[in-house]
Amino acid sequence: MLENEDTKRLGKAGIEEAPVRGWDLHCHTRFSDGTKTPEEFIAEARELGLHGVAITDHDTWNGWDRAVQAARQYGMPLVRGTEITAHVDHTSVHMLAYLYNPDDKGLARMFADTRAARLARVQEMVKRISQDYPQITWEAVRAQVREGSQTTVGRPHIADALVAAGICSSRSQAFATIIATTSKYYIHVPSPTPVQVVQTVKRAGGAVVLAHAGDRSRNKYLLSDDRIIELIDAGLDGIEIWHRGNDPDQRVRLADFVQRYGLLATGGSDWHGAGKPNLLGENLTPDATVKLLCEGRFLSVA
């Protein structure tokens, strides 16, 4: 059981006390669905005076090398990570994996399978959408992919094509309408279970944090208490408490797990550059928590 100042003061009494200094541990670049390069990301974090950041593109580590080079150039500490998509009980679950061995065969296979499934799913969604919006072709969507075959392609690229065609005014509008999970065009992407993700990342020497699990706008059904306990039993290291999507009552609920089970409480902006209204550094993780998160991992902080 871990005990630090975060776990002591979290819980129902102090949950509103979000950190005002520290690290942003949830950020995306053009290697998935962000709009900024790794270099632009690091430079912006430096300008904001953040203590450090994590690159967490979806289901890939392809942006790591450039982010590390930029981190060294700007003197910005960097945690290498990935946001991994999982699914259980009709619920999409996102897991933040940090400082794992990128050469681990099990993890590489999981990423390859998920990326292939995402690509096939996007292509099929485009076919469906094009029946009603002929200007949304695969070529139009592919034009929104900024890092070629190294990019994890997903719904945000369809959203960008919808914006470019003048059909939607923003990514947010596209996600609320044409590519919403309730839309007739939507297709579920096959994914591993959250427990499989935790076990695979831990075998690869990494840390795992459950991301924005209290965000009702993402799922009709939130991850149940029993499922969270399964993740804890599998080796979950922490829960992302400070995220703009977590509803207040859910922050209290999730903080209770942190306190009872000695987990780490993290925060992140889920920054995507211009892709979302989320601001870099709007939610942070304290230095002491980052130190505990990084101890004993396969990789060190760059």
C-alpha positions as CSV (number, residue, x, y, z in Angstrom):
1,M,0.0,0.0,0.0
2,L,1.4,3.4,-1.0
3,E,0.9,6.4,1.2
4,N,1.9,9.9,0.3
5,E,0.5,13.4,0.7
6,D,-1.9,12.9,-2.2
7,T,-3.5,9.7,-0.7
8,K,-3.7,11.3,2.7
9,R,-5.5,14.5,1.6
10,L,-7.7,12.9,-1.1
11,G,-11.0,11.4,-0.4
12,K,-14.3,13.0,0.3
13,A,-13.0,15.9,2.3
14,G,-10.2,17.3,0.1
15,I,-11.1,16.2,-3.4
16,E,-11.6,19.7,-4.6
17,E,-7.9,20.6,-3.9
18,A,-6.5,19.9,-7.4
19,P,-2.7,20.4,-7.7
20,V,-1.7,23.8,-9.0
21,R,1.9,22.9,-9.8
22,G,3.4,19.7,-11.3
23,W,3.3,17.5,-14.3
24,D,0.7,17.1,-17.1
25,L,0.6,13.3,-17.6
26,H,-2.0,13.0,-20.4
27,C,-1.1,14.7,-23.7
28,H,-1.5,13.8,-27.4
29,T,0.5,14.8,-30.5
30,R,0.0,14.3,-34.3
31,F,1.2,10.7,-33.9
32,S,-2.4,10.0,-32.8
33,D,-5.2,12.5,-32.7
34,G,-3.4,15.7,-31.5
35,T,-2.8,18.6,-33.8
36,K,0.7,19.6,-32.7
37,T,4.1,17.9,-33.3
38,P,6.1,16.5,-30.4
39,E,8.4,19.5,-30.7
40,E,5.6,22.0,-30.5
41,F,4.1,20.1,-27.5
42,I,7.4,20.2,-25.5
43,A,8.0,23.9,-26.4
44,E,4.5,24.9,-25.2
45,A,4.9,22.9,-22.0
46,R,8.2,24.7,-21.4
47,E,6.6,28.1,-22.0
48,L,3.9,27.3,-19.4
49,G,6.5,26.4,-16.8
50,L,5.2,22.9,-16.2
51,H,7.5,20.7,-14.1
52,G,7.3,17.9,-16.7
53,V,4.9,16.2,-19.1
54,A,4.0,12.8,-20.6
55,I,3.4,12.0,-24.2
56,T,0.5,9.5,-24.3
57,D,-0.6,9.1,-27.9
58,H,-3.2,6.4,-28.6
59,D,-1.9,2.8,-29.0
60,T,1.6,3.8,-30.2
61,W,5.0,4.9,-29.1
62,N,5.9,6.3,-32.5
63,G,6.3,9.9,-31.3
64,W,8.7,9.1,-28.4
65,D,12.0,9.6,-30.1
66,R,11.1,13.1,-31.4
67,A,9.6,14.0,-28.0
68,V,12.8,12.9,-26.2
69,Q,14.9,15.0,-28.5
70,A,12.8,18.0,-27.9
71,A,12.7,17.4,-24.2
72,R,16.5,17.4,-24.1
73,Q,16.6,20.6,-26.2
74,Y,14.2,22.5,-24.0
75,G,15.2,20.9,-20.7
76,M,11.7,19.6,-20.1
77,P,11.4,16.3,-18.2
78,L,9.4,13.8,-20.2
79,V,7.6,10.6,-19.3
80,R,7.1,8.3,-22.2
81,G,3.7,6.8,-22.3
82,T,0.7,5.6,-24.3
83,E,-3.1,5.8,-23.9
84,I,-4.4,2.3,-24.6
85,T,-8.1,1.6,-25.5
86,A,-9.8,-1.3,-23.8
87,H,-13.4,-2.5,-23.5
88,V,-15.6,-4.4,-21.1
89,D,-19.3,-4.5,-20.2
90,H,-20.3,-2.1,-23.0
91,T,-17.9,0.4,-21.7
92,S,-14.9,1.9,-23.4
93,V,-12.0,2.1,-20.9
94,H,-8.8,4.1,-21.5
95,M,-5.6,3.2,-19.7
96,L,-2.5,5.3,-19.4
97,A,0.7,3.2,-19.7
98,Y,4.0,4.7,-18.7
99,L,7.7,3.9,-19.0
100,Y,7.3,0.3,-20.3
101,N,9.6,-1.6,-22.6
102,P,8.6,-0.7,-26.1
103,D,10.3,-3.9,-27.4
104,D,8.1,-6.2,-25.3
105,K,6.5,-8.6,-27.8
106,G,3.2,-8.9,-26.0
107,L,2.7,-5.2,-25.9
108,A,3.8,-4.7,-29.5
109,R,1.3,-7.4,-30.6
110,M,-1.5,-5.6,-28.6
111,F,-0.7,-2.3,-30.2
112,A,-0.5,-3.8,-33.7
113,D,-3.8,-5.5,-33.4
114,T,-5.6,-2.4,-32.0
115,R,-4.2,-0.1,-34.6
116,A,-5.2,-2.5,-37.4
117,A,-8.7,-2.7,-35.9
118,R,-9.0,1.1,-35.5
119,L,-8.0,1.5,-39.2
120,A,-10.5,-1.0,-40.5
121,R,-13.2,0.5,-38.3
122,V,-12.5,4.0,-39.5
123,Q,-12.6,2.9,-43.2
124,E,-15.9,1.2,-42.7
125,M,-17.3,4.3,-40.9
126,V,-16.2,6.4,-43.8
127,K,-18.1,4.2,-46.2
128,R,-21.2,4.6,-44.2
129,I,-20.9,8.3,-43.8
130,S,-20.1,8.8,-47.5
131,Q,-23.5,7.4,-48.4
132,D,-25.1,10.6,-46.9
133,Y,-22.1,12.9,-47.3
134,P,-20.3,12.0,-50.6
135,Q,-17.5,14.5,-49.9
136,I,-16.3,12.4,-47.0
137,T,-14.1,9.9,-48.8
138,W,-11.2,7.8,-47.5
139,E,-8.9,10.2,-49.4
140,A,-10.4,13.2,-47.5
141,V,-9.9,11.5,-44.2
142,R,-6.4,10.3,-45.0
143,A,-5.5,13.9,-45.8
144,Q,-6.0,14.7,-42.1
145,V,-3.4,12.1,-41.0
146,R,-0.3,14.1,-40.3
147,E,2.4,11.5,-39.6
148,G,1.7,8.9,-42.3
149,S,1.7,5.2,-41.4
150,Q,3.1,6.1,-37.9
151,T,-0.2,7.8,-37.0
152,T,-2.8,5.9,-35.0
153,V,-5.9,6.7,-37.1
154,G,-9.2,7.2,-35.4
155,R,-12.5,9.1,-35.3
156,P,-10.8,12.4,-34.8
157,H,-9.5,12.2,-38.3
158,I,-13.0,11.7,-39.6
159,A,-14.0,14.7,-37.5
160,D,-11.3,16.8,-39.1
161,A,-12.4,15.8,-42.6
162,L,-16.0,16.8,-41.6
163,V,-14.7,20.2,-40.5
164,A,-12.6,20.6,-43.6
165,A,-15.6,19.9,-45.8
166,G,-17.7,22.5,-43.9
167,I,-20.2,19.9,-42.7
168,C,-19.3,20.4,-39.0
169,S,-17.9,23.5,-37.3
170,S,-15.5,21.7,-35.0
171,R,-14.3,18.4,-33.8
172,S,-16.6,18.7,-30.8
173,Q,-19.6,19.1,-33.0
174,A,-18.6,16.2,-35.1
175,F,-18.2,14.0,-32.0
176,A,-21.6,15.2,-30.8
177,T,-23.4,14.4,-34.0
178,I,-22.2,12.4,-37.0
179,I,-19.5,10.3,-35.3
180,A,-21.2,10.1,-31.9
181,T,-21.3,6.7,-30.3
182,T,-25.1,6.8,-30.7
183,S,-24.8,7.7,-34.4
184,K,-25.9,5.2,-37.1
185,Y,-22.4,5.5,-38.6
186,Y,-20.6,4.5,-35.4
187,I,-18.8,1.2,-35.2
188,H,-17.3,-0.2,-32.1
189,V,-13.5,-0.9,-32.3
190,P,-12.4,-4.4,-31.0
191,S,-10.2,-3.9,-28.0
192,P,-8.5,-5.9,-25.2
193,T,-10.1,-6.0,-21.8
194,P,-8.8,-3.6,-19.1
195,V,-7.3,-6.4,-17.1
196,Q,-5.5,-7.7,-20.2
197,V,-4.0,-4.2,-20.6
198,V,-2.9,-4.0,-17.0
199,Q,-1.3,-7.4,-17.1
200,T,0.5,-6.8,-20.4
201,V,1.9,-3.4,-19.4
202,K,3.1,-4.7,-16.0
203,R,4.9,-7.6,-17.7
204,A,6.6,-5.0,-19.9
205,G,7.9,-3.2,-16.8
206,G,5.5,-0.2,-17.0
207,A,3.0,1.6,-14.8
208,V,-0.7,1.7,-15.5
209,V,-3.2,4.4,-14.6
210,L,-7.0,4.3,-15.2
211,A,-7.9,7.4,-17.2
212,H,-11.0,9.6,-16.9
213,A,-13.1,6.8,-15.5
214,G,-15.8,9.2,-14.2
215,D,-16.6,10.9,-17.5
216,R,-20.3,10.2,-18.2
217,S,-20.1,11.9,-21.6
218,R,-17.9,9.1,-22.9
219,N,-20.0,6.1,-21.9
220,K,-23.6,5.3,-21.1
221,Y,-22.3,3.0,-18.4
222,L,-19.3,3.8,-16.2
223,L,-16.8,1.2,-15.1
224,S,-18.3,-0.6,-12.1
225,D,-16.7,-0.8,-8.7
226,D,-16.1,-4.5,-9.1
227,R,-14.3,-3.9,-12.4
228,I,-12.0,-1.3,-10.8
229,I,-11.2,-3.8,-8.0
230,E,-10.3,-6.4,-10.7
231,L,-7.9,-3.9,-12.1
232,I,-6.4,-3.2,-8.7
233,D,-5.9,-6.9,-8.1
234,A,-4.2,-7.1,-11.5
235,G,-1.7,-4.5,-10.6
236,L,-3.2,-1.1,-11.3
237,D,-0.9,1.7,-10.1
238,G,-3.2,4.7,-10.1
239,I,-6.3,6.5,-11.1
240,E,-6.6,9.8,-13.0
241,I,-8.6,11.9,-10.6
242,W,-8.0,15.4,-12.0
243,H,-9.4,15.4,-15.5
244,R,-12.0,17.8,-16.8
245,G,-14.3,14.9,-17.8
246,N,-14.6,13.4,-14.4
247,D,-17.9,14.6,-12.8
248,P,-17.6,15.9,-9.2
249,D,-19.4,12.9,-7.6
250,Q,-17.1,10.6,-9.6
251,R,-14.0,12.3,-8.5
252,V,-15.1,11.5,-4.9
253,R,-15.9,7.9,-5.9
254,L,-12.5,7.4,-7.6
255,A,-10.6,9.1,-4.8
256,D,-12.1,6.7,-2.4
257,F,-10.5,3.8,-4.3
258,V,-7.2,5.8,-4.2
259,Q,-7.4,6.2,-0.4
260,R,-8.6,2.7,0.4
261,Y,-6.2,0.8,-1.8
262,G,-3.1,3.0,-1.6
263,L,-3.2,4.0,-5.3
264,L,-1.6,7.0,-6.9
265,A,-3.9,10.0,-7.8
266,T,-2.9,11.6,-11.0
267,G,-4.0,14.5,-13.2
268,G,-3.8,15.3,-16.8
269,S,-5.3,17.7,-19.3
270,D,-5.9,15.2,-22.1
271,W,-4.5,17.9,-24.4
272,H,-4.8,17.5,-28.1
273,G,-3.6,20.9,-29.3
274,A,-6.4,22.6,-31.3
275,G,-8.3,19.2,-31.5
276,K,-10.0,19.8,-28.1
277,P,-10.8,22.7,-25.8
278,N,-8.6,21.1,-23.1
279,L,-5.7,23.4,-22.2
280,L,-2.2,22.0,-21.6
281,G,-1.5,22.0,-17.9
282,E,-5.1,22.5,-16.8
283,N,-4.9,19.4,-14.6
284,L,-1.6,18.3,-13.0
285,T,0.1,15.6,-11.0
286,P,2.3,16.6,-8.0
287,D,6.1,16.0,-8.2
288,A,6.0,13.5,-5.3
289,T,3.4,11.3,-7.1
290,V,5.3,11.4,-10.3
291,K,8.4,10.2,-8.5
292,L,6.5,7.2,-7.1
293,L,4.9,6.4,-10.4
294,C,8.3,6.3,-12.1
295,E,10.2,4.2,-9.5
296,G,11.3,0.8,-10.7
297,R,10.0,1.0,-14.2
298,F,11.7,-0.3,-17.3
299,L,12.4,3.2,-18.7
300,S,13.4,6.3,-16.8
301,V,12.2,9.9,-17.2
302,A,13.9,11.4,-20.2
